[in-house]
Amino acid sequence: MQALRALPLAALILVAPAARACDVALMLAIDVSGSIDPGEYRIQMDGTANALSDPEVAEALSAAQARIA
């Protein structure tokens, strides 16, 4: 019975990939709740587009060695 309890933990240990560092940690969040009107939604979309098209961000995302999380 103890072996059965240990099985999920063993499976997790064997299957879990090794943790690796990333070069870019990027989080995108958009509020799509009912409290957002079309103008506020447009501001969010424009801000996201501007951020992603910023030369420094674009360079970080397109760098060959970049690992993105």
N, C-alpha and C positions, 0 to 999 in steps of 0.2 A: 504494500500500500504506500509506503514511503517513496518507493521508486516512481510510482505514478504521480505523486505530488511534485517530485523533482523534475519530471519530464518536461513540463512547459518551460521551466527555467533553463534547462539544458538546451532545449530547442532555441530559445532566445539567444543564448550565448553562442551557439554554433552558427546561427543564421545572421545575426546582427553584423552589419558591415563595420569595419574599423572607422572610427571617427577621423575625419580629415579636415584640415583647415581650409578655409575658403578665402579668396582674394576680395570678393565683393559680397557683402550681406545686404540684400536689397529687399525692402518691404514696401508693398504697394497696398494702400487701403482706400476704398471708395465707399462713401456713405450712400447707400441706395434705399434708405428708409423712407417712409412716407413724409417725413419732416423736411425733406429736401425738395425745393422747387426747381424747375428747369434751369433757372439762372444759376443757382448754386451748383447744380449738377455740371453745368457747362464750365464753371470756375474750376471744379475738381478735375474735369477732363483736360482742360487747357493747362492746368498746373502739372498734371502727370505728363502730358505731351512735352511741355517745356523742360521738365526735369530730365526726361529720357533723351531729349535731343540736345541737352547741354554737352558741349564738346568733352568736358572732363568725364562725365558719366558715360557718354558714348565710347570714349577711349577705354575706360575701365571694363565695360561690357564686351567690347570687341577684341580685347587683348587675347592673344592666342593662349597664354598660360592662365587666363582668368578662370577661377573656379567660383561659380556663382551659387549662393544659397538663398 
